[in-house]
Each structure stands twice: as structure tokens, then as C-alpha cells.
Amino acid sequence: MPDMQQIMQQAQQMQEQLQNAQAELADTEVTGSAGGGMVRAVVTGGLELKDLTIDPSVVDPEDTETLSDLVVAAVRDGMSAAQKLTEDKLGPLAGGLGGGMDLGGLGGPSLPGSAQ
């Protein structure tokens, strides 16, 4: 039978590793883009939009719909990259907890339609 104190110590170590990984993710930034880089969105691993850059050449007052589509696409691309970063960073830690664990609450908000 496993030693309960040893199991508790391992669980505490894994919890500390998860907290450290979450803190690191919150500070890590990824960039999503659309329109060949004409619109760029910087997103943290905590899924916070930090910056949005729009090349002036795509700003057409007569066609704001295209600009809106590019902004949405760039933000989605950034969020997707941030979600992948979170899965890559927290995946090995979740495996140590028995795998198949839902990281929705640990890795920040889940993206709608994303696999968990």
C-alpha cells in the first residue's frame, strides 16, 4: 500500500508545478495574424488580448467589414496559439495527475469549441 504522506507530498509538488506553469503562461505572449500579417493580435498564455496592430493600408472607410473580419481572424489565431501553448505547458503536468484531467479551470478560460 502506498505511503499516504508520500502521496500528499507528490500532490503538493505537482500543485506547485501547476501554479508555476500558470504564472509563466500568464507572462508568455504569442502573436496571431491575418491578412498576411496586416493585422496582428498579441495574446498571453492566460488568453488575455494585450495588443492589436492594424497596418494602415487595410483601413478602408468604405469597407469596414473586411477590416472587422481580419481583426476577428487575428484574435482567433492568437487565442488558438495561446491555447496550444497552455496545452503544451500544462499537458505533461496533467499526465502526472492521472491523465485525462480537465484543465479548463487550471489553464485559464477555455475557448468555445475547443477540445478539452
N, C-alpha and C positions, 0 to 999 in steps of 0.2 A: 504494500500500500504506500502511495507517495506521501512524503512528509508535507503536512499542511503548511508549516512555516516556510518551507522552501517554495511551495506553490504560491504563497502570498507574496514572497519576495520577488519571484519572477513576474507576477502580475503587476506589482508596483513598478518594476523596472520597465516593463512594456508600456505602462501608462505614462511614465516619464518620457520614454522614447516617442510616444504618440504626441505628447504635449510639445516636445522639442520640434518634432516634424511639422506640427501645425503652426508653430511660431515662425519657423523657417519659411513655410509656404506663404504665410501672410506677407512676408517681406520680399518674396520672389515675384518678379514681373515677367509676363510673356506678352508678345505682340501678335495681334491678329490683323489681317489686312484684307482689303477688297479692291477691285478695280486696278489690279496690277500694282498695289501699294499706294494708290492715290488716296485711300482712306485707311488710317491705321488706328487701332484701339489697343491701349496698354491695359492689361488686366492682371491683378495679383492672383496668386495661388489660392487666396481666400475668396476669389470671384468678385473682387471689387474693381470697378472700372476706374482707372487712375487718370487716363489721358485719352483724348481723341484728337487726331490730327487729320485735317482735310486739305488736300492740295487745292489751291485756289482755282486751278484750271478745270476742276469738276463742278465748280459752283456756277450754275446757270439759273438765273431767276425765273426763266421760262420753263425749267424742268426740275423742280424741287423733288419730284417723285423719284427720279433716278438717284439723286443725292441721298434721299432717305433710305432707299434700298441699299446703297453702298454702305451707309453708316450701320444699318442693321446687320448686314453681312459681315462687316469688320468686327463688330462687337460679338456676334455669334462665333466667329473664328477665334477671337481672343478667349472667349469663355470656354470653348472647346479645348483650346490649348491649355488653359488653366485647369480644367477638369482632368485632362490627361496627366498633367504634372502632379496633381493631387493623387490620382490613382497610382502613378508610378512611385511616388514618395511613400504613401501610406499602405500600398498593397503588401509589401513584404512584412510590415508590422502586423497587419490583419491576419496574414498567414500564420503568424506565431500565436494568434489567439484562436486558432482552430479553423481558419479559412472560412469563406462564405459569409463573413460578417458584413452586415450592412454598415457602410461608413458614412451614410448620409448625414448623421449628426456629428461625426468626427471630422470629416473633411470639408466642412462648410456646406452651404446650401447646394442641393442637387439641382442640376439643370433639368428643366422639363423635357421629358422624352429621353433622358439619358438612362443607360443601363445602370443598375445598382447591384 
